[in-house]
Amino acid sequence: MDDLRRRVQHFTAGTWQEQTSAVRDEAGRLLAHVDQHGGAVNVSDPRFAFRRVRLDGMPFSWHSEARSIYTTWRPYAHTGQDPRQ
């Protein structure tokens, strides 16, 4: 948690250069969540999509789920343009 707070602080202050605000935004959201839940991650929150996993295979839907994660967090990757510009 200290590392996440440090990241947010340095990126926000501009002492660290960021290519995209995704790292700072994600760290900030996680810190807010943990603060709201007594210093822990609420593993029952459906937004995290926690589920049982196996070591010997991926879930059937993993390929479409991975594509969705990638395009949600990097929507500009296909065009080479950062949407903040």
C-alpha positions as CSV (number, residue, x, y, z in Angstrom):
1,M,0.0,0.0,0.0
2,D,2.9,2.3,0.7
3,D,4.3,1.7,-2.7
4,L,0.9,2.5,-4.3
5,R,0.6,5.8,-2.3
6,R,4.2,6.7,-3.3
7,R,3.4,6.1,-7.0
8,V,0.3,8.2,-6.9
9,Q,2.1,11.0,-5.1
10,H,5.1,11.1,-7.5
11,F,3.0,10.9,-10.7
12,T,0.5,13.5,-9.4
13,A,3.3,15.9,-8.4
14,G,5.1,15.3,-11.7
15,T,8.3,14.1,-10.1
16,W,7.8,10.9,-12.1
17,Q,7.0,11.1,-15.8
18,E,4.0,9.0,-16.9
19,Q,3.2,7.9,-20.4
20,T,-0.5,7.4,-19.5
21,S,-2.5,8.1,-16.4
22,A,-3.6,4.4,-16.2
23,V,-1.0,3.4,-13.5
24,R,-1.9,6.4,-11.3
25,D,-5.6,6.0,-11.8
26,E,-5.6,2.3,-11.1
27,A,-3.5,2.8,-8.0
28,G,-5.8,5.5,-6.7
29,R,-8.9,3.4,-7.2
30,L,-7.3,0.5,-5.4
31,L,-6.2,2.7,-2.5
32,A,-9.7,4.2,-2.2
33,H,-11.3,0.7,-2.2
34,V,-8.9,-0.5,0.5
35,D,-9.6,2.6,2.6
36,Q,-13.3,2.0,2.3
37,H,-13.0,-1.6,3.4
38,G,-10.9,-1.3,6.5
39,G,-7.5,-1.8,4.9
40,A,-8.4,-4.9,2.9
41,V,-9.7,-5.9,-0.6
42,N,-13.3,-6.8,-0.6
43,V,-13.0,-10.1,-2.4
44,S,-16.8,-10.5,-2.7
45,D,-17.0,-7.3,-4.8
46,P,-18.2,-8.5,-8.3
47,R,-16.1,-5.8,-10.0
48,F,-13.0,-7.8,-9.2
49,A,-14.4,-11.0,-10.8
50,F,-12.5,-13.3,-8.4
51,R,-13.2,-16.9,-9.1
52,R,-11.7,-20.3,-8.5
53,V,-8.8,-21.2,-10.8
54,R,-6.8,-24.3,-11.7
55,L,-3.1,-24.5,-12.3
56,D,-3.5,-26.9,-15.2
57,G,-5.7,-24.8,-17.5
58,M,-7.3,-21.5,-18.3
59,P,-11.1,-20.9,-18.0
60,F,-13.0,-21.4,-21.3
61,S,-13.8,-17.7,-21.6
62,W,-10.3,-16.5,-20.9
63,H,-9.4,-15.4,-24.5
64,S,-12.4,-13.1,-24.8
65,E,-12.0,-11.9,-21.2
66,A,-8.3,-11.1,-21.9
67,R,-9.2,-9.2,-25.1
68,S,-11.8,-7.2,-23.2
69,I,-9.3,-6.3,-20.4
70,Y,-6.7,-5.3,-23.0
71,T,-9.0,-3.1,-25.0
72,T,-10.5,-1.5,-21.9
73,W,-7.1,-0.5,-20.5
74,R,-5.4,0.2,-23.8
75,P,-8.1,1.4,-26.2
76,Y,-5.6,3.5,-28.1
77,A,-3.2,0.6,-28.8
78,H,-4.8,-0.3,-32.1
79,T,-4.6,3.2,-33.5
80,G,-1.3,4.2,-31.9
81,Q,-2.9,7.3,-30.5
82,D,-3.3,8.2,-26.8
83,P,-6.9,9.4,-26.2
84,R,-5.7,12.2,-23.9
85,Q,-4.1,14.0,-26.8
